[in-house]
Structures are given as structure tokens and as C-alpha cells.
Amino acid sequence: MLMTDVLDKARKAPWIDEKGRPLEVNFRPGLAEAEVNTIEGDLGVRLPHDYRELLVRCSGIDGSPIDIDFSGEPFSLEMAEILPHPFPFASDGCGNFWCVDILPTQELQSTVYFVSHDPPTILFQCRGMHTFIEELIKLGQPSTKSLIEEVQDDSLFNVWQDNPGVLSIDQALRGDADLAEFARSLGSPFALIDLRDPLVGMGFSWGRFGSNTTLCRHGDVRVFAYAAPEKKPGIFNRLFGR
């Protein structure tokens, strides 16, 4: 679906809250090309083509079930180890964000993740901003089930609880070239997760071992790894060189 078509669909949709009351949803005008260029200059990378197209047509949506600002201005997300160039554009109001994982090489379609801090997980939401807006429309219609809500609730795969799809170093070494190369660069405590072609809701527990969990990414490839933080020697061992 074209971006113009999905935005027209969103503007015409009957937005309703959970109690069946109509929502007053307003679509902000798009940004000028110069403003988009400034955003990219600040990021140091090019936005995906579909995201640029969205921004020049609509810079945000007020009154929707989640906070939406496609300019990214009010949101901040720092996870440099696994998301070197995140672009958060939506929030659930509880400190959790939907963001685009931007690569140095400009992509045609945006890859969108939901980054949660409680539980601390990162989950694949969708590929393509038109898909996200389609699911956002469903979120504004309680009679339909939206994949945004499914991912937000982690009800598709229960990533925090079950760690589905996680690979050991040995399993990754028997995988394809990218997996094997990444595994060789890591140590045995690491667990890997391949999100190059994920199902909606797949992801990993970025805080599995607390706030000091060690996180890695295989360059620009969407293959990630995590491990417990390295234990530092106690004061007795440090004093006596043990």
C-alpha cells in the first residue's frame, strides 16, 4: 500500500477508545524537505525511503492510543551497543518506545522495534511504516486486534519468559557465514539471536542479567548477542593479586 493511501485510510478511520467513545485524532502536516535533511544531518545517517516519504506527508498524530511524533523530537533512546542509530517515533507513555533501526546504508523500508524497559526486551514490530500505520488504525478500533498491542504485551512469543529462538555459540558456529563470524568474535557465555528475517514479536531480553548485561551486535547486520556481565574480583583478591 502506498503511503498516501494508508494515511488517507487513517484519516477516514473511526477512531474509538476502549470504552467505545470517539477519539479526536489530528494529523500534523508534513515537514519541508529541508527540515528532513536537518534531521538526517543530526543523525549522521539517511532515514529509510519510506520514513522520509511519511515525514513530508505527516509529522505526527495527536490523540491516537499511543503518543506519535514522527519527527522524533520529544523522544530519546540510547542503546548504542545494539541500536547505534535508533529513531524513536512513538511511546506508550510508560517509558517504552517504538523506534526505527537506521543503518548507514539507506534502506527502502523501515525496520521497527518495540523497546521495553519492563521487562527489558527488544521486539520486532514490523517492516515498513505503512504496516505500522495499518496496525495503529486497528489499535484505534477495539473490535479488532492490533499487532502493536500484541507486541507491546509480549503475548506472541513471551520473549522475557521463554527466550525463543536464542542460539548458543556452538549452534551459531554451525550457522551461516554471518552467524559463524559473529560467534567466533564472542566468548562462550554469549547467547545469540538472529533478527534478519524475524516473525512479528520475536526479539531478545536486552536486560536478561540486569542493567549491566553485556550487549553486542554484528556490525550493521541484525544479529545480536547478550551475556552476563563479567564478574570483577572481590576486594580480598584484588589486594592479594588473586
PALUM-244968 format. One line per field, with one value per residue (C-alpha): residue number from 0; residue in one letter; z, y, x. Coordinates in pm, 1 decimal, m for minus. Each point is the difference from the previous one (the first is absolute). Layout:
mike <- c(NUM ...);
nutor <- c(A ...);
zz <- c(Z ...);
yy <- c(Y ...);
xx <- c(X ...);
***
This chain:
mike <- c(0 1 2 3 4 5 6 7 8 9 10 11 12 13 14 15 16 17 18 19 20 21 22 23 24 25 26 27 28 29 30 31 32 33 34 35 36 37 38 39 40 41 42 43 44 45 46 47 48 49 50 51 52 53 54 55 56 57 58 59 60 61 62 63 64 65 66 67 68 69 70 71 72 73 74 75 76 77 78 79 80 81 82 83 84 85 86 87 88 89 90 91 92 93 94 95 96 97 98 99 100 101 102 103 104 105 106 107 108 109 110 111 112 113 114 115 116 117 118 119 120 121 122 123 124 125 126 127 128 129 130 131 132 133 134 135 136 137 138 139 140 141 142 143 144 145 146 147 148 149 150 151 152 153 154 155 156 157 158 159 160 161 162 163 164 165 166 167 168 169 170 171 172 173 174 175 176 177 178 179 180 181 182 183 184 185 186 187 188 189 190 191 192 193 194 195 196 197 198 199 200 201 202 203 204 205 206 207 208 209 210 211 212 213 214 215 216 217 218 219 220 221 222 223 224 225 226 227 228 229 230 231 232 233 234 235 236 237 238 239 240 241);
nutor <- c(M L M T D V L D K A R K A P W I D E K G R P L E V N F R P G L A E A E V N T I E G D L G V R L P H D Y R E L L V R C S G I D G S P I D I D F S G E P F S L E M A E I L P H P F P F A S D G C G N F W C V D I L P T Q E L Q S T V Y F V S H D P P T I L F Q C R G M H T F I E E L I K L G Q P S T K S L I E E V Q D D S L F N V W Q D N P G V L S I D Q A L R G D A D L A E F A R S L G S P F A L I D L R D P L V G M G F S W G R F G S N T T L C R H G D V R V F A Y A A P E K K P G I F N R L F G R);
zz <- c(0.0 m87.1 282.8 m127.7 1.4 353.3 134.8 m172.3 153.9 343.8 m38.2 m94.9 266.2 289.4 292.4 323.9 351.3 211.6 136.9 m345.7 10.2 m311.8 7.5 m137.4 m218.5 m186.8 m264.5 1.0 m332.7 m147.9 27.6 m272.8 m178.8 162.5 345.5 m82.2 m122.9 332.9 190.8 m210.6 52.5 376.8 m21.4 m230.4 m210.4 m260.3 106.9 m187.5 m316.0 136.7 317.2 m199.1 m207.0 317.6 159.4 m294.1 11.1 374.6 291.2 277.7 121.2 301.6 198.5 m111.6 259.7 17.5 m19.2 m358.8 m118.1 m323.1 35.3 303.0 178.8 340.8 35.8 97.6 m10.3 60.6 m66.2 m201.7 45.2 m191.3 m163.1 m113.7 m182.7 160.4 m99.4 256.2 m136.2 235.5 370.8 216.9 264.4 239.4 m123.3 m276.6 m364.5 m357.9 m203.8 m343.0 m11.1 m253.1 m186.6 m157.8 m341.7 m75.4 m9.1 m196.1 296.7 369.4 248.6 313.9 348.5 325.9 279.4 347.2 337.0 205.0 m83.1 m173.0 m347.7 m360.0 m237.3 m376.5 m84.9 m378.5 m319.3 m174.9 150.5 m201.9 192.3 332.0 m88.4 m108.7 343.1 168.6 m166.4 145.6 341.7 m23.0 m58.5 307.6 m204.9 m187.5 133.1 m80.6 m22.1 174.5 310.2 m38.4 m12.4 278.4 224.9 m120.7 m47.3 m329.5 121.3 369.1 m69.2 355.8 142.1 m260.8 m208.2 m326.1 m289.6 209.0 m134.8 189.4 m129.2 m124.9 m186.8 m157.6 m109.8 m199.9 m159.1 m304.4 m55.6 196.9 300.8 1.8 m35.1 282.9 223.4 m51.2 119.1 324.7 300.8 113.2 251.4 m278.3 m135.6 m354.4 m168.7 m376.1 m92.7 m369.0 m107.2 317.6 67.8 164.4 373.1 m14.2 194.3 300.9 363.3 m9.7 380.6 67.4 255.8 132.6 m101.1 m56.8 m249.9 m267.5 m342.3 m348.4 m360.9 m311.9 m167.0 m216.5 m14.0 214.0 202.3 369.6 307.1 375.8 303.4 374.1 95.8 75.3 372.6 152.9 266.3 359.7 207.3 174.9 m333.4 m134.5 307.4 m13.8 m378.1 m19.8);
yy <- c(0.0 349.8 243.2 242.6 m277.7 m121.3 355.8 67.3 m320.0 111.6 343.2 m153.2 m273.3 16.3 26.8 m133.4 m51.5 m316.2 120.4 58.5 377.7 183.6 128.3 340.4 m88.5 269.7 m47.6 256.7 139.7 m138.6 151.9 188.4 m187.4 235.9 m95.8 m369.9 63.5 169.1 m305.2 m222.3 233.8 m24.9 m379.1 m36.0 m257.0 1.2 m91.3 m292.8 105.0 m81.7 200.2 306.3 m32.0 m21.2 303.7 230.4 m105.7 m23.0 98.3 m147.8 m119.0 157.4 m181.4 m355.2 m283.2 42.2 316.2 55.1 256.8 m103.9 279.9 m186.8 330.9 m78.7 m349.2 m124.3 m350.0 m95.9 m362.5 48.7 m358.6 m143.2 301.4 242.0 221.6 m43.5 240.2 m17.2 133.2 m138.5 m66.2 m181.5 270.9 m238.3 45.5 m261.9 95.0 m107.6 92.3 m42.5 m178.5 215.5 m143.9 200.0 m119.1 146.1 m265.4 6.1 m102.8 73.2 m278.0 77.7 m136.1 36.3 69.6 m72.9 60.2 m211.0 m271.3 109.8 m142.9 112.1 m145.5 13.6 191.7 25.9 89.5 306.6 307.4 m68.0 m328.2 181.5 249.5 m284.4 m158.1 338.7 35.3 m338.9 116.1 280.1 m250.5 m221.0 m257.1 m94.0 m139.5 201.2 m146.0 314.3 m105.9 m362.5 103.1 255.4 m273.8 m251.5 m245.9 m148.3 m165.7 96.0 93.2 98.6 m324.9 m257.3 147.3 m155.6 m25.4 57.6 m171.8 m120.8 72.2 m359.4 25.1 331.3 m143.9 m257.8 271.7 217.3 224.6 298.1 m208.4 m193.8 312.6 172.6 m307.7 m25.0 359.5 m71.5 m219.2 m308.3 177.6 187.3 m82.2 115.2 96.3 31.1 278.0 28.9 m146.5 m13.8 m74.3 276.7 m3.7 m176.0 157.0 m39.0 101.3 285.9 17.0 m374.2 40.3 340.3 348.5 m111.6 m273.7 m12.9 75.6 m38.2 34.4 m139.5 333.3 111.9 m351.9 m57.4 m279.5 69.9 m158.9 39.0 m143.1 43.0 278.0 m112.2 m45.1 223.7 m148.6 79.9 242.2 m282.8 m145.4 343.1 80.5 m327.9 m35.9 m306.8);
xx <- c(0.0 124.5 73.5 m264.5 m260.5 72.0 m1.8 m333.1 m134.5 120.0 m160.6 m335.1 5.0 m250.6 244.0 m151.4 133.3 m34.6 m335.3 m143.9 32.3 122.7 357.0 90.3 296.4 190.9 267.4 277.4 122.5 317.4 344.2 180.8 279.0 251.4 m129.3 33.5 353.2 78.9 m125.0 222.7 293.0 m45.2 m24.7 299.5 m188.6 m276.5 m351.3 m157.5 m181.1 m344.2 65.0 105.1 m316.5 m207.4 166.6 m70.5 m367.5 m60.9 226.5 m212.5 m338.3 m168.9 m267.9 80.0 18.1 381.1 211.4 116.6 254.8 165.9 256.4 138.6 57.4 m158.5 149.2 343.0 145.0 361.8 98.2 316.9 123.7 m295.5 m170.4 272.3 m253.3 m343.6 m276.9 m283.1 m327.7 m266.5 m44.5 m251.6 38.8 178.6 356.0 m22.8 55.9 m53.9 305.4 152.6 336.8 184.9 297.8 285.8 m117.0 m341.3 m273.4 m324.1 m215.9 25.6 68.2 m200.1 73.1 m189.3 249.4 m136.0 163.9 m243.7 69.8 323.4 m53.8 31.2 m260.4 m44.4 m318.5 m7.0 178.7 m138.8 m168.9 m314.5 m30.8 41.5 m274.7 m230.7 43.1 m41.2 m340.9 m99.2 120.7 m255.9 m281.8 m55.6 m193.5 319.9 327.5 309.5 349.0 121.7 m190.8 111.6 365.9 m40.7 m141.8 263.6 m285.4 121.9 320.0 43.7 360.3 88.5 m132.3 102.9 288.2 m125.0 243.4 311.8 314.2 302.2 350.2 26.9 m330.2 102.4 335.9 m194.8 m213.1 61.3 302.1 m133.1 m98.9 326.3 213.2 m185.1 19.6 376.2 39.7 m185.8 59.7 m187.4 m229.5 m181.0 m343.0 m82.3 m325.3 m45.1 m245.6 88.0 m333.9 m209.2 m361.5 m201.3 68.4 335.7 284.4 223.1 40.8 248.1 m10.9 3.5 280.1 m94.3 105.6 359.5 m84.1 270.8 m152.6 150.2 m105.9 164.7 75.7 m290.9 m143.9 m308.7 155.9 38.7 156.2 m18.2 176.9 29.8 244.2 352.1 46.1 261.9 229.0 m90.9 201.8 190.7 113.8 92.6 208.8 190.5 15.1 m222.0);
***
